[in-house]
Amino acid sequence: MIEDFPNNEVEFDRRFHSEEACLDYLLQLRWPDGFKCTRCGHDKYWMSSRGLYLCRHCEHHHSVTAGTIFHGT
């Protein structure tokens, strides 16, 4: 993913207008080529009710905010 940070507040508000837009951005940063389980390498996942990505193969939980300043938010 080519980083294309907003240049000003208006661009920022447009780009990150919702929590879903923010999570989509983090998803692209974490897995630029699509989801890949860090435990088994499988590329299919389920979305939990808590917003976690669960590997369909080994059921390992993944979060797009883990290891970022947003971890635990």
Buried (B, 14 or more C-beta within 10 A) or exposed (E): EEEEEEEEEEEEEEEBEEEEEBBEBBBBEBBEEEBBBEEEEBBEBEEEEEEBBBBBBEEBEBBBBBEEEEEEE
